Amino acid sequence: MKNLKIWLKEERGRSAALAQHLGLSEGRITQIANSGVPDKYKLQISSFTGGEVSIESLVKQRTEAHGNTELRETLGVGRKDSE
């Protein structure tokens, strides 16, 4: 199960092609590859990659990215007033 960030790095031009396909900027593609893919793009991305990046991997990546943020906020880690 490959994640989007790895898939994009495997071949030159993939980020630009995916950006064009989705009607987004390359910067936005980088952003979602790092922070998780919004639900509205998951099926399109999985299809565009020929299934190399599965919907399950996109869900897992987004859950992990946002779960860690929520946990840090709950624990107060990284906030200036938590020191």
Buried (B, 14 or more C-beta within 10 A) or exposed (E): EEBBEEBBEEEEEBBEBBBEBBEBEBEEBBEBBEEBBEEEBBEEBBEBBEEBBBBEBBBBBBEEBEEEEEEEEEEEEEEEEEE
